[in-house]
Amino acid sequence: MSHRTHRRPPKRRRARHRLVEGLGQAALYAASATLVGGLVHKLLRLVHISVSSC
């Protein structure tokens, strides 16, 4: 087991890290898009309520 800890393939690790970074960015983008979508939906509802009440 000790001989395994010495050698590490840097290419694989970098690719995996890049993949994880990309996934994290995609998740962040999706979360922000969902949040913005929810806010827009609420704003539209408020506008609709205020317009219909006039």
Rosetta constraint file for C-alpha pairs under 8 A:
AtomPair CA 1 CA 5 HARMONIC 7.13 0.50
AtomPair CA 2 CA 6 HARMONIC 7.19 0.50
AtomPair CA 3 CA 7 HARMONIC 7.24 0.50
AtomPair CA 4 CA 8 HARMONIC 7.77 0.50
AtomPair CA 9 CA 13 HARMONIC 6.54 0.50
AtomPair CA 10 CA 14 HARMONIC 6.06 0.50
AtomPair CA 11 CA 15 HARMONIC 6.24 0.50
AtomPair CA 12 CA 16 HARMONIC 6.13 0.50
AtomPair CA 13 CA 17 HARMONIC 6.03 0.50
AtomPair CA 14 CA 18 HARMONIC 6.04 0.50
AtomPair CA 15 CA 19 HARMONIC 6.14 0.50
AtomPair CA 16 CA 20 HARMONIC 6.12 0.50
AtomPair CA 17 CA 21 HARMONIC 5.99 0.50
AtomPair CA 18 CA 22 HARMONIC 6.04 0.50
AtomPair CA 19 CA 23 HARMONIC 6.12 0.50
AtomPair CA 20 CA 24 HARMONIC 6.03 0.50
AtomPair CA 21 CA 25 HARMONIC 6.15 0.50
AtomPair CA 22 CA 26 HARMONIC 6.11 0.50
AtomPair CA 23 CA 27 HARMONIC 6.04 0.50
AtomPair CA 24 CA 28 HARMONIC 6.08 0.50
AtomPair CA 25 CA 29 HARMONIC 6.06 0.50
AtomPair CA 26 CA 30 HARMONIC 6.05 0.50
AtomPair CA 27 CA 31 HARMONIC 6.04 0.50
AtomPair CA 28 CA 32 HARMONIC 6.12 0.50
AtomPair CA 29 CA 33 HARMONIC 5.99 0.50
AtomPair CA 30 CA 34 HARMONIC 6.08 0.50
AtomPair CA 31 CA 35 HARMONIC 6.11 0.50
AtomPair CA 32 CA 36 HARMONIC 6.01 0.50
AtomPair CA 33 CA 37 HARMONIC 5.91 0.50
AtomPair CA 34 CA 38 HARMONIC 6.06 0.50
AtomPair CA 35 CA 39 HARMONIC 6.23 0.50
AtomPair CA 36 CA 40 HARMONIC 6.07 0.50
AtomPair CA 37 CA 41 HARMONIC 6.07 0.50
AtomPair CA 38 CA 42 HARMONIC 6.22 0.50
AtomPair CA 39 CA 43 HARMONIC 6.12 0.50
AtomPair CA 40 CA 44 HARMONIC 6.03 0.50
AtomPair CA 41 CA 45 HARMONIC 6.19 0.50
AtomPair CA 42 CA 46 HARMONIC 6.17 0.50
AtomPair CA 43 CA 47 HARMONIC 6.10 0.50
AtomPair CA 44 CA 48 HARMONIC 6.00 0.50
AtomPair CA 45 CA 49 HARMONIC 6.11 0.50
AtomPair CA 46 CA 50 HARMONIC 6.12 0.50
AtomPair CA 47 CA 51 HARMONIC 5.98 0.50
AtomPair CA 48 CA 52 HARMONIC 6.00 0.50
AtomPair CA 49 CA 53 HARMONIC 6.08 0.50
AtomPair CA 50 CA 54 HARMONIC 6.53 0.50
